[in-house]
């Protein structure tokens, strides 16, 4: 397996787990050896693509990766197209509206418009959920 494939496996495993993964869990999910995952996760964290949680040592997606995903060029034409409709639908229903794109067997929230009710569902952009 090439280096890029291994790195992609690690990032994909972390992205599928909003709670974060320890190196051991990450190795199991990515199907890679513990030393390989440890090195890749450390390098990705140094680059800002992963973040390490202090108490558990788990890894989550890092700020640099998230900012790249939500840069002006990423999905901008789609978001420009659907955002007014999301607001209109929210105004009609009073409920939270959101737009998602498929990522493998999951869906990734790109944008949400919170509902008007005191108790409402919040779907933060970047959240990955089952299809």
DSSP file (Angstrom, degrees, kcal/mol; ACC not computed):
  #  RESIDUE AA STRUCTURE BP1 BP2  ACC     N-H-->O    O-->H-N    N-H-->O    O-->H-N    TCO  KAPPA ALPHA  PHI   PSI    X-CA   Y-CA   Z-CA
    1    1 A X              0   0    0      0, 0.0     5,-0.0     0, 0.0     2,-0.0   0.000 360.0 360.0 360.0 131.0    0.0    0.0    0.0
    2    2 A X     >  -     0   0    0      1,-0.1     4,-2.1     4,-0.0     5,-0.2  -0.250 360.0-107.0 -72.1 162.8    1.4    3.4   -1.0
    3    3 A X  H  > S+     0   0    0      1,-0.2     4,-2.6     2,-0.2     5,-0.2   0.887 119.8  51.8 -58.4 -42.6    2.0    6.2    1.5
    4    4 A X  H  > S+     0   0    0      1,-0.2     4,-2.6     2,-0.2    -1,-0.2   0.890 108.3  51.6 -64.6 -38.4   -1.0    8.2    0.2
    5    5 A X  H  > S+     0   0    0      2,-0.2     4,-2.1     1,-0.2    -1,-0.2   0.907 111.3  47.7 -62.9 -42.1   -3.3    5.2    0.5
    6    6 A X  H  X S+     0   0    0     -4,-2.1     4,-2.0     2,-0.2    -2,-0.2   0.924 112.9  47.9 -65.4 -44.5   -2.2    4.7    4.2
    7    7 A X  H  X S+     0   0    0     -4,-2.6     4,-2.6     1,-0.2    -2,-0.2   0.913 111.6  50.5 -62.8 -42.7   -2.7    8.3    5.0
    8    8 A X  H  X S+     0   0    0     -4,-2.6     4,-2.6     1,-0.2    -1,-0.2   0.885 107.7  53.6 -63.2 -38.8   -6.1    8.3    3.3
    9    9 A X  H  X S+     0   0    0     -4,-2.1     4,-2.0     2,-0.2    -1,-0.2   0.900 110.4  47.2 -61.7 -41.3   -7.1    5.2    5.3
   10   10 A X  H  X S+     0   0    0     -4,-2.0     4,-2.3     2,-0.2    -2,-0.2   0.944 113.8  46.3 -65.9 -48.4   -6.2    7.0    8.6
   11   11 A X  H  X S+     0   0    0     -4,-2.6     4,-2.6     1,-0.2    -2,-0.2   0.894 112.3  51.2 -62.4 -40.4   -8.0   10.2    7.7
   12   12 A X  H  X S+     0   0    0     -4,-2.6     4,-1.4     2,-0.2    -1,-0.2   0.906 110.0  49.3 -64.0 -42.1  -11.1    8.2    6.5
   13   13 A X  H  < S+     0   0    0     -4,-2.0     4,-0.3    -5,-0.2    -2,-0.2   0.914 113.1  46.5 -64.1 -42.5  -11.2    6.3    9.8
   14   14 A X  H >< S+     0   0    0     -4,-2.3     3,-1.6     1,-0.2     6,-0.3   0.915 109.5  54.4 -66.0 -42.4  -10.9    9.5   11.9
   15   15 A X  H 3< S+     0   0    0     -4,-2.6    -1,-0.2     1,-0.3   113,-0.2   0.801 104.0  56.3 -62.5 -28.8  -13.6   11.2    9.8
   16   16 A X  T 3< S+     0   0    0     -4,-1.4     2,-0.5     1,-0.2    -1,-0.3   0.525 102.3  61.8 -80.7  -5.4  -16.0    8.4   10.5
   17   17 A X    X   -     0   0    0     -3,-1.6     3,-1.8    -4,-0.3    -1,-0.2  -0.832  58.0-176.0-126.6  93.7  -15.6    8.7   14.2
   18   18 A X  T 3  S+     0   0    0     -2,-0.5    -1,-0.1     1,-0.3     3,-0.1   0.763  86.7  58.2 -59.5 -25.3  -16.8   12.1   15.6
   19   19 A X  T 3  S-     0   0    0      1,-0.2    -1,-0.3    41,-0.0    39,-0.1   0.652 113.5-118.5 -78.1 -14.3  -15.6   11.1   19.1
   20   20 A X    <   -     0   0    0     -3,-1.8     2,-0.4    -6,-0.3    40,-0.2  -0.110  21.4-108.7  93.2 162.9  -12.1   10.5   17.9
   21   21 A X  B     -A   59   0A   0     38,-1.8    38,-3.0    -3,-0.1     2,-0.1  -0.984  16.1-128.8-132.6 140.7  -10.0    7.4   17.9
   22   22 A X     >  -     0   0    0     -2,-0.4     4,-2.9    36,-0.3     5,-0.2  -0.335  39.8-101.5 -74.0 168.8   -7.0    6.2   19.8
   23   23 A X  H  > S+     0   0    0      1,-0.2     4,-2.5     2,-0.2     5,-0.2   0.905 124.9  50.8 -60.3 -41.1   -4.0    5.0   17.9
   24   24 A X  H  > S+     0   0    0      2,-0.2     4,-1.9     1,-0.2    -1,-0.2   0.935 113.3  44.1 -62.7 -47.0   -5.0    1.4   18.6
   25   25 A X  H  > S+     0   0    0      1,-0.2     4,-2.7     2,-0.2    -2,-0.2   0.892 113.1  52.9 -63.3 -39.4   -8.5    2.0   17.5
   26   26 A X  H  X S+     0   0    0     -4,-2.9     4,-2.7     2,-0.2     6,-0.2   0.895 106.9  51.3 -63.6 -41.7   -7.2    3.8   14.4
   27   27 A X  H  X>S+     0   0    0     -4,-2.5     5,-1.7     2,-0.2     4,-1.2   0.904 112.5  46.9 -62.4 -41.4   -4.9    0.9   13.5
   28   28 A X  H  <5S+     0   0    0     -4,-1.9    -2,-0.2     2,-0.2    -1,-0.2   0.934 115.2  44.8 -65.8 -46.1   -7.9   -1.5   13.7
   29   29 A X  H  <5S+     0   0    0     -4,-2.7    -2,-0.2     1,-0.2    -1,-0.2   0.883 118.4  42.6 -66.2 -39.6  -10.2    0.7   11.7
   30   30 A X  H  <5S-     0   0    0     -4,-2.7    -1,-0.2    -5,-0.2    -2,-0.2   0.640 104.8-127.5 -83.2 -14.6   -7.6    1.6    9.0
   31   31 A X  T  <5 +     0   0    0     -4,-1.2     2,-0.3     1,-0.3    -3,-0.2   0.846  67.2 123.3  70.8  33.7   -6.3   -2.0    8.8
   32   32 A X      < -     0   0    0     -5,-1.7    -1,-0.3    -6,-0.2    -2,-0.1  -0.789  68.0 -87.7-123.2 165.5   -2.7   -0.9    9.4
   33   33 A X     >  -     0   0    0     -2,-0.3     4,-2.5     1,-0.1     5,-0.2  -0.362  36.3-117.4 -71.6 153.5    0.0   -1.8   11.9
   34   34 A X  H  > S+     0   0    0      1,-0.2     4,-2.6     2,-0.2     5,-0.2   0.908 113.4  49.7 -58.9 -46.8    0.2    0.2   15.1
   35   35 A X  H  > S+     0   0    0      2,-0.2     4,-2.1     1,-0.2    -1,-0.2   0.898 111.9  49.4 -62.0 -38.0    3.7    1.6   14.4
   36   36 A X  H  > S+     0   0    0      2,-0.2     4,-2.6     1,-0.2    -2,-0.2   0.945 113.8  44.6 -64.3 -47.7    2.6    2.8   10.9
   37   37 A X  H  X S+     0   0    0     -4,-2.5     4,-3.1     1,-0.2     5,-0.3   0.891 110.9  54.8 -64.9 -39.6   -0.6    4.5   12.2
   38   38 A X  H  X S+     0   0    0     -4,-2.6     4,-2.0    -5,-0.2    -1,-0.2   0.925 112.2  43.2 -59.3 -45.1    1.3    6.0   15.1
   39   39 A X  H  X S+     0   0    0     -4,-2.1     4,-2.4     2,-0.2    -2,-0.2   0.925 116.3  46.7 -66.9 -46.0    3.8    7.6   12.7
   40   40 A X  H  X S+     0   0    0     -4,-2.6     4,-2.8     2,-0.2     5,-0.2   0.929 113.2  48.7 -64.2 -45.3    1.1    8.7   10.2
   41   41 A X  H  X S+     0   0    0     -4,-3.1     4,-2.3     1,-0.2    -1,-0.2   0.901 111.8  49.7 -62.7 -41.1   -1.1   10.2   12.9
   42   42 A X  H  X S+     0   0    0     -4,-2.0     4,-2.3    -5,-0.3    -1,-0.2   0.936 113.0  46.4 -62.4 -45.9    1.8   12.1   14.5
   43   43 A X  H  X S+     0   0    0     -4,-2.4     4,-1.5     1,-0.2    -2,-0.2   0.905 113.0  49.1 -64.1 -41.7    2.8   13.5   11.1
   44   44 A X  H  <>S+     0   0    0     -4,-2.8     5,-2.4     1,-0.2     6,-1.2   0.867 110.9  50.9 -66.0 -35.7   -0.8   14.5   10.2
   45   45 A X  H ><5S+     0   0    0     -4,-2.3     3,-1.1     4,-0.2    -2,-0.2   0.900 107.6  52.5 -68.0 -40.5   -1.2   16.1   13.6
   46   46 A X  H 3<5S+     0   0    0     -4,-2.3    -1,-0.2     1,-0.3    -2,-0.2   0.831 109.8  50.0 -63.2 -30.7    2.0   18.1   13.1
   47   47 A X  T 3<5S-     0   0    0     -4,-1.5    -1,-0.3    -5,-0.2    -2,-0.2   0.510 117.7-114.1 -84.7  -5.4    0.6   19.3    9.8
   48   48 A X  T < 5S+     0   0    0     -3,-1.1    16,-1.7    -4,-0.4    17,-1.0   0.529  89.0 113.2  84.9   6.1   -2.7   20.3   11.4
   49   49 A X  S   <S+     0   0    0     -5,-2.4    13,-2.7    15,-0.2     2,-0.3   0.727  82.1  29.8 -84.0 -21.8   -4.7   17.7    9.5
   50   50 A X  E    S-B   61   0A   0     -6,-1.2     2,-0.4    11,-0.3    -2,-0.3  -0.939  72.6-148.3-127.7 155.6   -5.4   15.8   12.8
   51   51 A X  E     -B   60   0A   0      9,-2.8     9,-2.4    -2,-0.3     2,-0.5  -0.969  12.1-138.3-121.8 142.1   -5.8   17.1   16.3
   52   52 A X  E     -B   59   0A   0     -2,-0.4     2,-0.4     7,-0.2     7,-0.2  -0.876  15.3-133.9-102.3 128.0   -4.9   15.1   19.4
   53   53 A X     >  -     0   0    0      5,-3.3     4,-2.4    -2,-0.5     5,-0.2  -0.679  15.1-139.4 -82.0 127.8   -7.3   15.2   22.4
   54   54 A X  T  4 S+     0   0    0     -2,-0.4    -1,-0.1     1,-0.2    -2,-0.0   0.892  91.1  41.8 -56.3 -53.3   -5.4   15.8   25.6
   55   55 A X  T  4 S+     0   0    0      1,-0.2    -1,-0.2     2,-0.1    -2,-0.0   0.908 129.5  23.4 -68.3 -44.1   -7.1   13.5   28.1
   56   56 A X  T  4 S-     0   0    0      2,-0.1    -1,-0.2   -34,-0.0    -2,-0.2   0.669  91.9-130.0 -97.8 -18.9   -7.6   10.4   25.9
   57   57 A X     <  +     0   0    0     -4,-2.4   -34,-0.2     1,-0.2    -3,-0.1   0.586  56.6 150.8  75.5   9.0   -4.9   10.9   23.3
   58   58 A X        -     0   0    0     -5,-0.2    -5,-3.3   -36,-0.1     2,-0.4  -0.310  41.7-126.8 -71.1 157.9   -7.6   10.3   20.6
   59   59 A X  E     +AB  21  52A   0    -38,-3.0   -38,-1.8    -7,-0.2     2,-0.3  -0.876  27.5 174.7-109.3 140.8   -7.3   11.8   17.2
   60   60 A X  E     - B   0  51A   0     -9,-2.4    -9,-2.8    -2,-0.4   -45,-0.1  -0.839  48.6 -70.3-129.3 169.5   -9.9   13.9   15.5
   61   61 A X  E     - B   0  50A   0     -2,-0.3   -11,-0.3   -47,-0.2     2,-0.1  -0.400  59.8-124.7 -60.6 140.2   -9.9   15.8   12.2
   62   62 A X     >  -     0   0    0    -13,-2.7     4,-2.1     1,-0.1     5,-0.2  -0.390  14.8-108.4 -91.4 166.0   -7.7   18.9   12.6
   63   63 A X  H  > S+     0   0    0      1,-0.2     4,-2.6     2,-0.2     5,-0.2   0.830 115.2  54.5 -63.1 -34.5   -8.4   22.5   12.0
   64   64 A X  H  > S+     0   0    0    -16,-1.7     4,-2.0     2,-0.2    -1,-0.2   0.919 109.8  46.8 -67.5 -41.7   -6.3   22.8    8.8
   65   65 A X  H  > S+     0   0    0    -17,-1.0     4,-2.2     2,-0.2    -2,-0.2   0.915 113.9  48.2 -65.1 -43.0   -8.2   19.9    7.2
   66   66 A X  H  X S+     0   0    0     -4,-2.1     4,-1.7     1,-0.2    -2,-0.2   0.908 111.0  50.0 -65.6 -41.8  -11.5   21.4    8.2
   67   67 A X  H  < S+     0   0    0     -4,-2.6    -1,-0.2     1,-0.2    -2,-0.2   0.868 110.2  51.3 -66.5 -33.9  -10.7   24.8    6.9
   68   68 A X  H >< S+     0   0    0     -4,-2.0     3,-1.3     1,-0.2    -1,-0.2   0.912 108.9  51.0 -65.8 -41.7   -9.5   23.3    3.6
   69   69 A X  H 3< S+     0   0    0     -4,-2.2    -2,-0.2     1,-0.3    -1,-0.2   0.829 116.8  40.3 -65.3 -31.4  -12.8   21.5    3.3
   70   70 A X  T 3< S+     0   0    0     -4,-1.7    -1,-0.3    -5,-0.1    -2,-0.2   0.080  85.1 132.0-106.8  23.0  -14.8   24.7    3.9
   71   71 A X  S X  S-     0   0    0     -3,-1.3     3,-1.2     1,-0.1     5,-0.1  -0.299  76.6 -98.2 -67.3 160.9  -12.6   27.0    1.9
   72   72 A X  T 3  S+     0   0    0      1,-0.3     4,-0.2     3,-0.1    -1,-0.1   0.802 122.5  51.5 -54.4 -31.2  -14.5   29.3   -0.5
   73   73 A X  T >  S+     0   0    0      2,-0.1     3,-0.7     3,-0.1     2,-0.6   0.762  85.7  94.9 -78.9 -23.8  -13.8   27.0   -3.4
   74   74 A X  T <  S-     0   0    0     -3,-1.2    -5,-0.0     1,-0.3    -1,-0.0  -0.583 115.7 -27.6 -76.7 114.8  -15.1   23.8   -1.9
   75   75 A X  T 3> S+     0   0    0     -2,-0.6     4,-2.8     1,-0.1    -1,-0.3   0.636  93.9 141.4  60.3  16.8  -18.7   23.2   -2.8
   76   76 A X  H <>  +     0   0    0     -3,-0.7     4,-2.8     1,-0.2     5,-0.2   0.890  67.7  48.4 -60.9 -41.3  -19.2   27.0   -3.2
   77   77 A X  H  > S+     0   0    0     -4,-0.3     4,-1.7     2,-0.2    -1,-0.2   0.909 113.7  47.5 -67.1 -39.2  -21.4   26.8   -6.3
   78   78 A X  H  > S+     0   0    0      2,-0.2     4,-2.4     1,-0.2     5,-0.2   0.941 114.7  45.9 -62.9 -47.4  -23.6   24.1   -4.6
   79   79 A X  H  X S+     0   0    0     -4,-2.8     4,-2.3     1,-0.2    -2,-0.2   0.883 110.3  53.3 -66.6 -37.9  -23.9   26.1   -1.4
   80   80 A X  H  X S+     0   0    0     -4,-2.8     4,-0.5    -5,-0.3    -1,-0.2   0.887 113.0  46.2 -60.2 -37.7  -24.6   29.4   -3.3
   81   81 A X  H  < S+     0   0    0     -4,-1.7     4,-0.4    -5,-0.2    -2,-0.2   0.903 120.7  33.9 -72.3 -43.2  -27.4   27.6   -5.0
   82   82 A X  H  X S+     0   0    0     -4,-2.4     4,-2.5     1,-0.2     5,-0.2   0.713  96.3  80.6 -92.4 -20.5  -29.1   25.9   -2.0
   83   83 A X  H  X S+     0   0    0     -4,-2.3     4,-2.2     1,-0.2     5,-0.2   0.909  93.3  48.5 -58.5 -46.7  -28.5   28.4    0.8
   84   84 A X  H  X S+     0   0    0     -4,-0.5     4,-2.4     1,-0.2    -1,-0.2   0.901 113.0  49.7 -59.7 -36.9  -31.4   30.7   -0.1
   85   85 A X  H  > S+     0   0    0     -4,-0.4     4,-2.9     2,-0.2     5,-0.2   0.881 107.6  53.8 -68.0 -37.8  -33.7   27.6   -0.4
   86   86 A X  H  X S+     0   0    0     -4,-2.5     4,-2.4     2,-0.2    -2,-0.2   0.923 111.1  46.0 -60.7 -43.8  -32.6   26.3    3.0
   87   87 A X  H  X S+     0   0    0     -4,-2.2     4,-2.6     2,-0.2    -2,-0.2   0.917 113.5  49.0 -64.4 -43.1  -33.5   29.7    4.6
   88   88 A X  H  X S+     0   0    0     -4,-2.4     4,-2.1     2,-0.2    -2,-0.2   0.929 112.5  47.1 -62.9 -45.9  -36.8   29.7    2.8
   89   89 A X  H  X S+     0   0    0     -4,-2.9     4,-2.6     1,-0.2     6,-0.3   0.901 112.3  50.4 -63.2 -41.6  -37.7   26.2    3.8
   90   90 A X  H  X S+     0   0    0     -4,-2.4     4,-3.4    -5,-0.2    26,-0.2   0.914 110.0  50.6 -61.2 -42.8  -36.7   27.0    7.4
   91   91 A X  H  < S+     0   0    0     -4,-2.6    -2,-0.2     1,-0.2    -1,-0.2   0.864 113.3  45.8 -64.5 -36.0  -38.9   30.1    7.4
   92   92 A X  H  < S+     0   0    0     -4,-2.1    -2,-0.2    -5,-0.2    -1,-0.2   0.918 127.9  25.3 -71.4 -44.4  -41.8   28.1    6.1
   93   93 A X  H  < S-     0   0    0     -4,-2.6    -2,-0.2     2,-0.2    -3,-0.2   0.735  89.0-136.3 -95.2 -24.6  -41.4   25.2    8.5
   94   94 A X     <  +     0   0    0     -4,-3.4    22,-1.9    -5,-0.3    23,-0.8   0.422  68.1 118.0  79.1  -2.0  -39.6   26.7   11.5
   95   95 A X  S    S-     0   0    0     -6,-0.3    -1,-0.3    20,-0.2    -2,-0.2  -0.563  76.3 -89.8 -98.7 160.1  -37.4   23.6   11.5
   96   96 A X        -     0   0    0     -2,-0.2     2,-0.3    -3,-0.1    18,-0.2  -0.441  43.3-163.4 -63.6 136.4  -33.7   23.2   11.0
   97   97 A X  E     +C  113   0B   0     16,-2.1    16,-3.1    -2,-0.1     2,-0.3  -0.922  11.9 172.1-121.1 151.9  -32.8   22.6    7.3
   98   98 A X  E     -C  112   0B   0     -2,-0.3     2,-0.4    14,-0.2    14,-0.2  -0.985  25.1-137.0-153.9 160.9  -29.5   21.3    6.0
   99   99 A X  E     -C  111   0B   0     12,-2.3    11,-2.8    -2,-0.3    12,-1.2  -0.985  23.4-175.5-124.8 137.5  -27.8   20.1    2.9
  100  100 A X  E     -C  109   0B   0     -2,-0.4     2,-0.4     9,-0.2     9,-0.2  -0.892  13.6-151.0-128.7 155.5  -25.6   17.0    2.8
  101  101 A X  E     -C  108   0B   0      7,-2.0     7,-2.9    -2,-0.3     2,-0.2  -0.964  30.5-106.7-123.5 146.5  -23.4   15.3    0.2
  102  102 A X  E     -C  107   0B   0     -2,-0.4     2,-0.4     5,-0.2     5,-0.3  -0.506  30.8-177.6 -73.0 139.0  -22.6   11.5    0.1
  103  103 A X  E >   -C  106   0B   0      3,-2.7     3,-1.8    -2,-0.2     2,-0.3  -0.866  64.5 -57.8-134.7  98.1  -19.2   10.4    1.1
  104  104 A X  T 3  S-     0   0    0     -2,-0.4    -1,-0.1     1,-0.3     0, 0.0  -0.502 120.1 -19.1  64.1-126.8  -18.9    6.7    0.6
  105  105 A X  T 3  S+     0   0    0     -2,-0.3    26,-1.2    -3,-0.1    -1,-0.3   0.145 132.2  68.5 -97.6  19.7  -21.6    5.1    2.7
  106  106 A X  E <  S-CD 103 130B   0     -3,-1.8    -3,-2.7    24,-0.2     2,-0.4  -0.706  74.5-127.2-124.4 176.4  -22.0    8.2    4.9
  107  107 A X  E     -CD 102 129B   0     22,-2.9    22,-2.5    -5,-0.3     2,-0.5  -0.987  14.2-147.4-128.8 143.2  -23.3   11.8    4.3
  108  108 A X  E     -CD 101 128B   0     -7,-2.9    -7,-2.0    -2,-0.4     2,-0.5  -0.935  16.0-130.6-113.0 125.4  -21.4   15.0    5.2
  109  109 A X  E     +C  100   0B   0     18,-2.4    17,-3.1    -2,-0.5    -9,-0.2  -0.627  26.6 175.9 -75.6 124.6  -23.3   18.1    6.3
  110  110 A X  E     -     0   0B   0    -11,-2.8     2,-0.3    -2,-0.5    -1,-0.2   0.801  65.3  -1.9 -96.3 -37.3  -22.2   21.1    4.3
  111  111 A X  E     -C   99   0B   0    -12,-1.2   -12,-2.3    13,-0.1    -1,-0.4  -0.990  58.0-170.3-154.9 143.4  -24.5   23.7    5.7
  112  112 A X  E     -C   98   0B   0     -2,-0.3     2,-0.5   -14,-0.2   -14,-0.2  -0.980  13.2-153.1-133.9 152.6  -27.4   24.0    8.1
  113  113 A X  E     -C   97   0B   0    -16,-3.1   -16,-2.1    -2,-0.3    -2,-0.0  -0.967  31.7-126.1-121.7 110.4  -29.8   26.7    8.9
  114  114 A X        -     0   0    0     -2,-0.5     8,-0.1   -18,-0.2   -20,-0.1  -0.200  24.2-112.3 -61.0 145.1  -31.0   26.4   12.5
  115  115 A X        -     0   0    0      6,-0.4   -20,-0.2     1,-0.1   -19,-0.1  -0.128  19.6-119.4 -67.6 171.4  -34.7   26.2   13.2
  116  116 A X  S    S+     0   0    0    -22,-1.9   -21,-0.1   -26,-0.2    -1,-0.1   0.560  79.1 101.4 -92.7 -10.2  -36.6   29.0   15.0
  117  117 A X  S    S-     0   0    0    -23,-0.8    -2,-0.0     2,-0.1   -23,-0.0  -0.371  79.0-121.9 -77.8 154.6  -37.8   27.0   18.0
  118  118 A X  S    S+     0   0    0      1,-0.2     2,-0.6    -2,-0.1    -1,-0.1   0.917 108.0  46.8 -60.6 -43.1  -36.1   27.0   21.4
  119  119 A X  S    S+     0   0    0      2,-0.0     2,-0.3    -3,-0.0    -1,-0.2  -0.901  83.3 150.0-100.8 118.6  -35.5   23.3   21.2
  120  120 A X        -     0   0    0     -2,-0.6     2,-0.4    -4,-0.1   -25,-0.1  -0.970  48.8-103.3-147.3 158.6  -34.1   22.4   17.8
  121  121 A X        -     0   0    0     -2,-0.3     2,-0.5     2,-0.0    -6,-0.4  -0.705  31.6-154.2 -84.0 132.6  -31.8   19.9   16.2
  122  122 A X        -     0   0    0     -2,-0.4     2,-0.6    -8,-0.1    -8,-0.0  -0.939  12.0-175.9-110.1 127.0  -28.4   21.3   15.4
  123  123 A X        -     0   0    0     -2,-0.5     2,-0.1   -26,-0.1     3,-0.1  -0.848  19.0-150.8-120.7  91.6  -26.5   19.6   12.5
  124  124 A X    >   -     0   0    0     -2,-0.6     3,-2.2     1,-0.1   -15,-0.2  -0.376  25.6-102.6 -68.3 137.3  -23.0   21.3   12.5
  125  125 A X  T 3  S+     0   0    0      1,-0.3   -15,-0.2   -15,-0.1    -1,-0.1  -0.311 110.4  36.7 -54.8 138.2  -21.3   21.5    9.1
  126  126 A X  T 3  S+     0   0    0    -17,-3.1    -1,-0.3     1,-0.4     2,-0.2   0.185  82.6 134.4  99.9 -15.3  -18.7   18.8    8.9
  127  127 A X    <   -     0   0    0     -3,-2.2   -18,-2.4   -18,-0.1     2,-0.5  -0.500  44.9-149.3 -69.5 133.1  -20.7   16.2   10.8
  128  128 A X  E     +D  108   0B   0     -2,-0.2     2,-0.3   -20,-0.2   -20,-0.2  -0.913  23.2 169.8-106.3 128.2  -20.7   12.8    9.2
  129  129 A X  E     -D  107   0B   0    -22,-2.5   -22,-2.9    -2,-0.5  -113,-0.0  -0.860  40.6 -84.4-131.2 163.2  -23.8   10.6    9.6
  130  130 A X  E      D  106   0B   0     -2,-0.3   -24,-0.2   -24,-0.2    -1,-0.1  -0.339 360.0 360.0 -62.9 153.2  -25.1    7.4    8.1
  131  131 A X              0   0    0    -26,-1.2    -1,-0.1   -28,-0.1   -25,-0.1   0.496 360.0 360.0 -65.4 360.0  -26.9    7.8    4.8
